[in-house]
Amino acid sequence: MQDFIRRRNIKLLQEAIEKERDQSKRLVLERLLADQQRLDISGKRAQAAED
């Protein structure tokens, strides 16, 4: 379930970045996207370690 939520968040952030024209807001969205992507990678590693 967490993987689904992270992937959905990543998709939504990517869409928001494409639409945002304000550079400062876009930067914040890009940082949030990077955080979500790191969490996604960490989650995949943790899941692989459990398997």
Backbone bond lengths (Angstrom), bond angles and torsions (degrees), N, CA, C in turn:
res aa  C-N    CA-C-N  psi(-1)  N-CA   C-N-CA  omega(-1)  CA-C   N-CA-C  phi
1 M - - - 1.453 - - 1.533 111.04 -
2 Q 1.344 115.96 -41.06 1.461 118.88 179.41 1.526 111.29 -64.08
3 D 1.327 116.51 -36.55 1.463 120.02 177.83 1.521 110.77 -61.69
4 F 1.320 116.25 -42.54 1.464 120.82 178.97 1.524 110.40 -61.17
5 I 1.319 116.53 -45.07 1.468 121.11 -178.84 1.526 110.34 -64.11
6 R 1.329 117.13 -44.47 1.466 120.23 179.23 1.522 111.01 -61.92
7 R 1.337 117.16 -45.09 1.470 120.01 179.71 1.524 111.09 -62.89
8 R 1.326 116.51 -39.02 1.469 120.77 178.85 1.527 110.30 -65.84
9 N 1.340 116.39 -42.86 1.463 120.52 177.88 1.525 110.95 -60.70
10 I 1.321 116.24 -42.32 1.464 120.55 179.46 1.525 110.20 -61.58
11 K 1.310 116.51 -45.26 1.468 120.54 -179.97 1.532 110.90 -62.53
12 L 1.328 116.86 -44.58 1.463 120.75 -179.80 1.525 111.68 -64.91
13 L 1.315 116.80 -40.48 1.463 120.03 178.36 1.524 110.91 -65.47
14 Q 1.324 117.91 -40.94 1.464 120.82 177.98 1.527 110.81 -60.85
15 E 1.319 116.62 -42.08 1.466 120.64 178.73 1.522 110.90 -65.63
16 A 1.330 117.04 -41.00 1.466 120.95 -179.75 1.525 110.73 -65.53
17 I 1.327 117.17 -38.76 1.466 121.11 178.99 1.524 110.17 -62.88
18 E 1.319 117.02 -42.41 1.467 120.80 179.75 1.523 111.94 -62.36
19 K 1.322 117.13 -34.71 1.465 121.35 -175.68 1.525 113.08 -86.77
20 E 1.330 117.75 -25.20 1.464 121.58 -173.65 1.523 111.36 -73.79
21 R 1.322 115.94 130.62 1.458 121.12 179.63 1.529 111.73 -100.75
22 D 1.322 116.65 -27.03 1.467 121.01 179.93 1.533 108.88 -72.40
23 Q 1.327 116.47 118.74 1.466 121.09 -173.91 1.526 112.48 -62.67
24 S 1.334 118.28 -38.63 1.467 119.63 -178.85 1.530 110.79 -68.41
25 K 1.317 117.36 -38.74 1.466 120.56 177.03 1.527 110.25 -67.83
26 R 1.314 114.71 -38.23 1.466 119.53 179.35 1.534 110.80 -63.12
27 L 1.325 116.36 -39.47 1.459 121.12 178.52 1.526 111.00 -62.33
28 V 1.325 116.54 -42.84 1.467 120.79 177.96 1.529 110.07 -61.95
29 L 1.315 116.87 -44.52 1.464 120.85 178.79 1.532 111.26 -62.56
30 E 1.328 116.63 -38.97 1.464 120.02 179.01 1.525 111.19 -65.62
31 R 1.332 116.72 -37.49 1.470 120.00 176.83 1.522 111.03 -66.92
32 L 1.318 116.50 -41.15 1.466 119.91 176.70 1.528 110.71 -62.50
33 L 1.317 116.16 -40.72 1.463 120.87 177.96 1.529 110.53 -61.41
34 A 1.317 116.97 -44.72 1.468 120.42 179.10 1.524 110.57 -60.92
35 D 1.327 117.19 -41.40 1.468 120.81 177.63 1.522 111.04 -61.96
36 Q 1.323 116.94 -44.56 1.463 120.67 179.86 1.525 111.01 -63.89
37 Q 1.322 116.53 -38.82 1.461 119.90 179.70 1.527 110.68 -66.95
38 R 1.339 116.95 -38.24 1.469 119.83 176.27 1.520 110.52 -63.94
39 L 1.327 116.94 -42.58 1.462 120.78 177.86 1.523 110.81 -62.32
40 D 1.322 116.47 -39.66 1.463 121.03 179.65 1.528 110.36 -62.69
41 I 1.323 116.79 -44.34 1.465 121.06 179.25 1.522 110.18 -65.72
42 S 1.336 117.00 -43.84 1.469 120.81 178.93 1.522 111.00 -61.97
43 G 1.321 116.26 -41.44 1.461 120.88 179.05 1.515 111.83 -63.23
44 K 1.320 116.58 -39.72 1.466 120.67 178.76 1.521 110.71 -66.63
45 R 1.339 116.38 -39.00 1.469 119.62 178.68 1.522 110.57 -65.93
46 A 1.323 116.63 -42.69 1.465 120.51 179.81 1.524 110.55 -63.56
47 Q 1.319 115.86 -40.99 1.464 119.99 179.81 1.530 110.47 -66.42
48 A 1.321 116.76 -39.51 1.465 120.38 178.76 1.530 110.68 -65.63
49 A 1.321 116.81 -35.60 1.465 120.54 179.02 1.525 111.10 -67.51
50 E 1.336 116.28 -33.90 1.464 120.64 178.58 1.525 111.17 -70.36
51 D 1.329 115.84 -35.10 1.473 120.66 -178.41 1.487 108.63 -74.72
